[in-house]
Amino acid sequence: MRVEALQSRDALLQAAKLLERQVLAQQRIIARLRARLAELEGASNPQQLEIDFLREQIDQLNAQLFAASSEKRRAEARAAQQPPRKPQKGHGPTPQPLLPVVEVVHELPEEERICEKCGGTLEPIPNGDVVTEEVDVVEVSYRIRRHHRTKYACRCEETVKLAPAPKRLVPGGRYSNNFAVHVAVQKYLDHLPLERQVAAMKRAGLQTTSQALWDQLDAEARVLEPTYGALCTGVFEDGVVHADETHWRLMGRGERTSRWWVWSVASATISTYRIVDSRSSKVAQEILGGYQGTVVVDGYGAYRALQGTGPDARGPTLAFCWAHVRRKFVKAERMEPELAGEFLDMIGTLYSIERTLPGVPGDAGSPEGEAVLAERLGIRRERSRLVVAEIFRLAQEKKGGIPERSSMGKALAYLLRLRQGLEVFLRDPRVPLDNNHAERALRGVVVGRKNHYGSRSRRGTEVAALFYTLLETAKLSGVDPAAYLRTALERALEHPGTVTLPNDIS
């Protein structure tokens, strides 16, 4: 435990030093930009475009250092800063239909059941109980389950049989299968590092080590490998998927921490993850290159390198994200409020139209589902298409008079470069306006990364990817993650190689 605590402290110190270096570097950049700006303003023939660009760069760097991170526009941010309204009264406690109820009866002691007027005995009033409720907690506890396997023998002394032992992850191991599921859920769903689990278990009376817990995760992942593979294949059975990526740390013993990447591919009911050492187009090709459906992505070059920008091309159709376009114009609004405001208002109109559409049906192939898709497509063709056309017309008109290096110039270039993929939603009613589904799928991974910093080995990245896939898919499918993991594990132990999907459990 002492060594593990020191390693965690060292990781925090490294992160703090890295952040300090980044802040100092940005401050040096700001100083250089201000010096250059002073030179230009003092010159006899100032270059106004460069001056404006330098001012914009200084403003953006200061915002990165000192402003809160937000995608809201300035007007929206001001509105959000207004004092909150007082909560309405009379709403009562939140219902808790999933919690078991324990009835506790409170009675007067015998000596207090005396009438103060006549001295008679007080009797309970039928149906007169005053009932109140409170939410209570049952602490997590651990126990030893001692298995007694009965041995049988025939009187002829020729046959002896022993009652079978329960299936275990590790034959002869010390921990139950339920314990292994508990450790996995604690780490990859509740984001509790193994060292913290060990400390909590010690307070509850269980003496264990983080290595013992890791051994359970490793063995559990090997048994569940077929289910993980089936989910990674099954996600591509949907005609529209979302893809995104985020960084991950690999912290080898005695080695320098290296940056790896979590690649997520998510459909409506499945979220899958792979953790690899690259963010290159080669990895994107390996993961998505054989898919013939539509992939909703951001404008990252690794995705744009994939072949396929239409139904007749090889590879997937790429549908780009309007939320990422909006972010570019929010950034540009600091220096070009009027022009950026026009684009942001039109993008807002697109989202307003989307909110009027019926949701994408789960049974899109049925007559009812096809009717819903036809309605979505009809509204988009009638209303959204005109807005999109105006957005690109204005972008073409303004791009010539905007410096390419400015934030507005970059926003216009980004918009125009991705035009074909940004218009896919006008042709396919199943495609959403943005890639927010993929970003939501990565939230659990990001919170886990912040809590336990990453993985300590290549095998650790494989185990993390597997458990994130199973647990996040269960959440997406509306199935209790712990129950799903327990059922999948029990079935795979009973019949090795068994694949269990969330909709396979009741």
Buried (B, 14 or more C-beta within 10 A) or exposed (E): EEEBEEBBEEBEEBEEEEEEEEEEEBEEEBEEBEEBBEEBEEEEEEEEEBBBBBBBBBBBBEEEEEEEEEEEBEEEEEEEEEEEEEEEEEEEEEEEEEEEEEEEEEEEEEEEEEEEEEEEEEEEEEEEEEEEEEEEEEEEEEEEEEEEEEEEEEEEEEEEEEEEEEBBBEEEBEBBBEBBBBBBBBBBBBBBBBBBBBBEBEEEEBEBBBEBBBBBBBBBBEBBBBBBBBBBEBBBEBBBBBBBBBEBBBBEEEEEBEEBBBBBBBBBBBBBBBBBBBBBBEBBBBBBBEBEBBBBBBBBEBBBBBEBBEEEEEBBBBBBBBBBBBBBBBBBBBBBBEBBBBBBEBBEBBEEBBEEBEEBBEEBEEEEBBEBBEEBBEBBEEBBBEBBEBBBEBBEEBBEEBBEEBBBBBBBBBBEEBBEBBBBBBBBBBBBBBBBBBBBBBEBBBEBBEEBBBBBBBEBBBBBBBBBBBBBBBBBBEBBBBBBBBBBBBBBBEEEEBBBBBEBBE
